[in-house]
Amino acid sequence: MIVVTGATGNAGRELVRELAAAGEAVTATSRNIAAADMPEGVRVRPADLADAESLRPVFDGARALFLQNGGASAHELRMGDILDAAKAGGVERVVLLSSLGVATRPESASHGVLGLSIEEAVRGSGLDWTILRPGNFASNTFAWAPSVRADRTVAAPFGDVGLPAVDPADIAGVAAAALREDGHAGRFYELTGPVPVTPREQAEAIGAALGEPVRFVERTAEEAREAMLRFMPPDVVETTLSILGDPTPAERRVSPDVAEVLGRAPRAYAEWARANAAAFK
């Protein structure tokens, strides 16, 4: 049995599908998960990463665990308790979905300091571990879907700054390999797309997937900050804006790790846009 936490998220949902299609026994869990959210045959168990006791029945009989780092709620997690519950349930292998920011923004309270503490807990757990460090997710642009549906417009800052956005399906592919195969223990994988892509180019790719133009409107950094503060903590907003507007060479770098693990190039943003065009119609 493989347990997938964050199973309704962009990477977790793709991972559940991939594991189920490969014939693996899968338990999918998140706070508000329902059977209708998952493929047929997947065991569905609502649980909260912030409540380690709620995870004990989820982990019972499992041999491997995909553990997401909690995202914006990471500060609520007691990672040691979660890992102890996993070991008590029989888990021997854990794959952690972390963030490239652990390496590139070590001074950031949210991306670096907290992310590193979670990684260190996993590395010290006594389990076989693999740590995934994706950069910018292609699926972050789902945030543009309402404006694209309404008037075929994308508004974003830093329109000509490119990052190698990674398709969550590629994150899932690497996670599935690390969960199912030997040879990945003790490895860090940095996961990116094949080339840097700018927000302006992403808007063009969405338009191409829809078969009609999507107009790009440049937002100021302050306009973006104001919008992001409605749903993100201030420290996360500031670090995110810095990554988007002034990425380091390491954040611009195209990593070879997806190709190394999967034996093929990572998917381009345009492929992601075509596969997810329905969300923007």
C-alpha positions as CSV (number, residue, x, y, z in Angstrom):
1,M,0.0,0.0,0.0
2,I,1.2,3.5,-0.9
3,V,-0.2,6.5,0.9
4,V,-0.5,9.8,-0.9
5,T,-1.0,12.9,1.2
6,G,-2.3,16.0,-0.4
7,A,-4.1,13.8,-2.8
8,T,-6.4,16.5,-4.1
9,G,-3.5,18.9,-4.9
10,N,-2.1,19.3,-8.4
11,A,0.9,16.9,-7.9
12,G,-0.9,14.5,-5.5
13,R,-3.9,14.0,-7.8
14,E,-1.6,13.2,-10.7
15,L,0.4,10.8,-8.5
16,V,-2.7,8.9,-7.4
17,R,-3.8,8.5,-11.0
18,E,-0.4,7.3,-12.1
19,L,0.0,4.8,-9.2
20,A,-3.6,3.4,-9.7
21,A,-3.0,3.0,-13.4
22,A,0.1,1.0,-12.6
23,G,-1.9,-1.4,-10.5
24,E,-0.6,-0.2,-7.1
25,A,-2.8,-0.3,-4.0
26,V,-3.2,3.4,-3.1
27,T,-4.6,5.2,-0.1
28,A,-5.4,8.8,-0.9
29,T,-5.8,11.4,1.9
30,S,-6.4,15.1,2.4
31,R,-8.6,17.2,4.7
32,N,-11.8,17.2,2.6
33,I,-11.3,14.3,0.2
34,A,-14.2,12.3,-1.2
35,A,-14.4,9.1,-3.1
36,A,-15.7,11.0,-6.2
37,D,-12.4,12.8,-6.3
38,M,-10.3,9.7,-6.9
39,P,-10.1,6.9,-9.5
40,E,-12.1,3.8,-8.9
41,G,-10.4,1.3,-6.6
42,V,-8.4,3.9,-4.6
43,R,-8.9,3.8,-0.9
44,V,-10.0,7.2,0.3
45,R,-9.4,8.4,3.9
46,P,-10.0,12.0,5.1
47,A,-7.3,13.1,7.5
48,D,-5.4,16.3,8.5
49,L,-1.6,16.6,8.3
50,A,-1.8,19.0,11.2
51,D,-3.3,16.2,13.3
52,A,-0.9,13.3,13.4
53,E,-3.3,11.1,15.3
54,S,-5.8,11.3,12.4
55,L,-3.2,9.8,10.2
56,R,-2.5,6.6,12.2
57,P,-5.4,4.6,10.6
58,V,-4.4,6.0,7.2
59,F,-0.9,4.7,7.5
60,D,-1.9,1.2,8.9
61,G,-0.5,-1.4,6.6
62,A,1.3,1.0,4.2
63,R,4.8,0.4,3.0
64,A,5.5,3.8,1.3
65,L,4.4,7.4,1.8
66,F,4.2,10.5,-0.5
67,L,4.4,13.3,2.0
68,Q,3.7,16.9,0.9
69,N,5.3,19.6,3.0
70,G,2.1,21.3,4.0
71,G,2.4,24.3,1.7
72,A,1.1,27.5,3.3
73,S,0.1,25.5,6.4
74,A,3.6,23.9,6.9
75,H,4.0,25.8,10.2
76,E,1.1,23.8,11.7
77,L,2.8,20.4,11.1
78,R,4.5,18.3,13.8
79,M,6.6,16.4,11.3
80,G,8.2,14.2,13.9
81,D,4.8,13.0,15.0
82,I,3.7,12.4,11.4
83,L,6.8,10.3,10.7
84,D,6.5,8.3,13.9
85,A,2.9,7.5,13.0
86,A,4.0,6.4,9.5
87,K,6.7,4.1,10.9
88,A,4.2,2.6,13.4
89,G,1.9,1.8,10.5
90,G,4.6,0.0,8.6
91,V,6.0,2.7,6.2
92,E,9.6,2.0,5.2
93,R,10.0,4.6,2.4
94,V,9.0,8.3,2.2
95,V,9.1,10.7,-0.7
96,L,8.8,14.3,0.4
97,L,7.5,17.0,-1.8
98,S,9.6,20.0,-0.7
99,S,10.6,23.1,-2.6
100,L,13.5,24.4,-4.6
101,G,13.4,27.4,-2.3
102,V,15.0,25.4,0.4
103,A,18.2,25.6,-1.6
104,T,17.8,28.9,-3.3
105,R,16.2,31.0,-0.6
106,P,17.7,29.7,2.7
107,E,17.2,33.1,4.4
108,S,13.4,33.0,3.8
109,A,11.4,32.0,6.9
110,S,8.8,30.2,4.8
111,H,10.7,28.8,1.8
112,G,14.1,28.2,3.4
113,V,14.1,27.9,7.2
114,L,10.8,26.0,7.6
115,G,11.3,24.0,4.5
116,L,14.8,22.9,5.6
117,S,13.4,21.9,9.1
118,I,10.9,19.6,7.4
119,E,13.5,18.0,5.2
120,E,15.8,17.5,8.2
121,A,13.0,15.7,10.0
122,V,12.5,13.3,7.1
123,R,16.2,12.7,6.7
124,G,16.5,11.9,10.4
125,S,13.4,9.7,10.5
126,G,15.2,6.4,9.9
127,L,13.1,5.7,6.8
128,D,14.5,5.4,3.3
129,W,13.9,8.9,1.9
130,T,13.8,10.8,-1.3
131,I,13.3,14.6,-1.5
132,L,11.7,16.4,-4.4
133,R,12.5,20.1,-4.9
134,P,10.3,21.4,-7.7
135,G,10.5,25.0,-8.8
136,N,7.7,27.0,-10.2
137,F,4.6,24.9,-10.9
138,A,2.9,25.2,-14.3
139,S,-0.4,24.7,-12.5
140,N,0.2,28.0,-10.6
141,T,-1.4,29.6,-13.7
142,F,-4.7,28.0,-12.9
143,A,-5.1,31.3,-10.9
144,W,-5.5,33.0,-14.3
145,A,-8.5,30.8,-15.3
146,P,-11.3,33.1,-14.1
147,S,-10.0,36.1,-16.1
148,V,-9.2,34.0,-19.2
149,R,-12.7,32.6,-19.1
150,A,-14.3,36.0,-18.5
151,D,-12.5,38.1,-21.1
152,R,-9.4,36.2,-22.5
153,T,-7.0,38.2,-20.4
154,V,-4.1,37.4,-18.1
155,A,-2.8,40.0,-15.7
156,A,0.6,39.3,-14.0
157,P,3.8,41.0,-13.0
158,F,7.2,40.5,-14.5
159,G,5.8,39.6,-17.9
160,D,9.2,39.0,-19.5
161,V,11.0,37.1,-16.7
162,G,11.3,33.4,-17.4
163,L,11.3,30.4,-15.1
164,P,11.4,26.7,-16.1
165,A,7.9,25.9,-14.9
166,V,7.4,22.2,-14.1
167,D,4.3,20.1,-15.0
168,P,2.8,18.5,-11.9
169,A,2.5,15.3,-14.0
170,D,6.3,15.2,-14.2
171,I,6.6,15.7,-10.4
172,A,4.1,12.8,-10.1
173,G,6.2,10.7,-12.4
174,V,9.4,11.2,-10.5
175,A,7.5,10.6,-7.2
176,A,6.0,7.3,-8.5
177,A,9.4,6.1,-9.5
178,A,10.9,6.9,-6.1
179,L,8.0,5.2,-4.3
180,R,8.0,2.0,-6.4
181,E,11.6,1.5,-7.4
182,D,14.9,1.0,-5.6
183,G,17.9,3.3,-6.2
184,H,16.3,6.6,-5.2
185,A,17.0,6.5,-1.4
186,G,19.0,9.4,-0.2
187,R,18.5,11.4,-3.3
188,F,17.5,15.1,-3.8
189,Y,15.8,15.8,-7.2
190,E,15.4,19.3,-8.5
191,L,12.4,19.3,-10.8
192,T,11.9,21.8,-13.6
193,G,10.4,22.2,-17.0
194,P,12.6,22.0,-20.1
195,V,13.1,25.7,-20.8
196,P,12.4,29.0,-19.0
197,V,9.0,30.4,-19.9
198,T,7.7,33.9,-19.2
199,P,4.2,34.9,-18.1
200,R,3.7,36.5,-21.4
201,E,4.6,33.3,-23.2
202,Q,2.4,31.3,-20.9
203,A,-0.6,33.5,-21.8
204,E,0.2,32.9,-25.5
205,A,0.4,29.2,-24.9
206,I,-3.0,29.2,-23.2
207,G,-4.4,31.1,-26.2
208,A,-2.9,28.6,-28.6
209,A,-4.5,25.8,-26.6
210,L,-7.9,27.5,-26.7
211,G,-7.5,28.4,-30.4
212,E,-8.0,32.2,-29.8
213,P,-5.8,34.9,-28.5
214,V,-5.3,35.7,-24.8
215,R,-4.2,39.2,-24.0
216,F,-1.4,39.8,-21.5
217,V,-1.7,42.8,-19.1
218,E,1.4,43.7,-17.1
219,R,0.7,44.2,-13.4
220,T,3.0,46.2,-11.2
221,A,4.8,44.4,-8.3
222,E,2.6,46.4,-5.9
223,E,-0.6,45.4,-7.6
224,A,0.5,41.8,-7.5
225,R,1.5,42.1,-3.8
226,E,-1.9,43.5,-2.9
227,A,-3.7,40.6,-4.7
228,M,-1.4,37.9,-3.2
229,L,-1.8,39.2,0.4
230,R,-5.5,38.3,0.2
231,F,-4.6,34.6,0.4
232,M,-0.9,34.3,1.3
233,P,1.1,35.2,4.4
234,P,3.3,38.4,4.0
235,D,6.6,36.6,4.2
236,V,5.5,34.1,1.5
237,V,4.3,36.9,-0.7
238,E,7.7,38.7,-0.5
239,T,9.7,35.7,-1.3
240,T,7.4,34.7,-4.1
241,L,7.6,38.1,-5.7
242,S,11.4,38.0,-5.4
243,I,11.5,34.6,-7.1
244,L,9.2,35.8,-9.9
245,G,10.8,39.1,-10.5
246,D,14.5,38.6,-9.7
247,P,15.2,34.8,-9.8
248,T,18.6,33.6,-8.9
249,P,20.7,31.6,-11.5
250,A,19.7,28.4,-9.6
251,E,16.0,29.3,-10.0
252,R,16.5,29.9,-13.8
253,R,18.4,26.7,-14.2
254,V,16.9,23.8,-16.1
255,S,17.6,20.6,-14.1
256,P,18.4,17.3,-15.7
257,D,16.7,15.3,-12.9
258,V,13.2,14.7,-14.6
259,A,14.9,13.3,-17.7
260,E,17.3,11.3,-15.6
261,V,14.5,9.6,-13.6
262,L,11.9,9.3,-16.3
263,G,14.1,8.7,-19.3
264,R,12.5,11.5,-21.3
265,A,12.5,15.3,-21.4
266,P,10.2,17.1,-19.0
267,R,6.9,18.4,-20.5
268,A,6.9,22.0,-21.9
269,Y,4.4,24.5,-20.5
270,A,2.6,24.5,-23.9
271,E,1.9,20.7,-23.4
272,W,0.5,21.4,-19.9
273,A,-1.7,24.2,-21.3
274,R,-3.1,21.9,-24.0
275,A,-3.8,19.1,-21.5
276,N,-5.6,21.6,-19.2
277,A,-7.3,23.8,-21.7
278,A,-10.8,22.9,-20.4
279,A,-10.0,24.9,-17.2
280,F,-9.7,28.1,-19.2
281,K,-12.7,27.7,-21.5
